[in-house]
Amino acid sequence: MPKIHANTEAILKAYPIKGVDISHWNGLIDMNKLVENGFKIVMIKAGDGYTTSDGKMFLDPDFYRNAKKATEAGLYVGYYFYFRPKRDPIAQARFFRQICKLAPEPHFQPIADVEASDGLSPAQVADSLEKFLNEVARLFSLSDSRLPIIYSRYSFLFSNIQGVGGAEYLYKYDWWFARYYREEPMGKWIIWQSSDKYRIPGIAGDIDLDHWRYGEKELKEYLGLSTKPRKRKPTEEIIRKRTITEELLSRGIPFRLGRDKREKVYIALSGRKDLKSMDDIAKL
């Protein structure tokens, strides 16, 4: 696919599934207006590792309201946390988990908003970020196939944290990139924030415009909402049959035998290495 440049209509044509990310800076957003204007996704700021005057980390004052209204409107919801590499990464992850427990269950896995270096070197940022991501994955009980999403600018994440800081671990995560007024990002991004000045009828002020990279079917599959029937977990009986078949094939023995014969052969094979042909089997 050719690169898409800073033409909103062309970008929307190429990536029509729209999203928006919001925080208290956007004021009170009418989520139903988002739906009316064709939006499917909303990413909501939960908090910030920044320490407030009372010594506590920052909870976005509109987080719970935004989470509730977005869920009720039927949008696909995700929660993000502004990561501060100079602060304790474990404490930030725990705070993120704590405040998310009181919000509706999101569709997307937790998101790390990675934009600041806080005066640290790339290697120091890389180390702190890795600790944060690992702790988030543990606290949110995420599997290796569904790790946190990283939001950042491509240049900051790879030229700085990875390129200089040596953070090779970044490649195992899914990326949400901010890249304004330019061609689409490189790499395995799943969401592209193409503008910070998009306007929606009925909503005051500028908003960030995001694009899901793939289609509706892939989005539902990514979120675990696919209507396709799940594959049934193999039973012990099926696993046992597969084991017998694999053992026979590994010895070059045809496996089109009756069930009783297969099991008899398998039992014999476990203690004998001389059974290598149908003639040998016939002697059992």
Helices and strands as residue ranges (DSSP letters): H 8-14, E 18-22, G 24-26, H 31-36, E 39-51, E 57-59, H 63-73, E 76-82, H 89-100, E 111-113, H 122-139, E 149-153, H 154-154, I 155-162, G 168-172, E 174-178, E 189-200, E 203-212, H 216-222, H 236-250, H 259-269, H 278-282
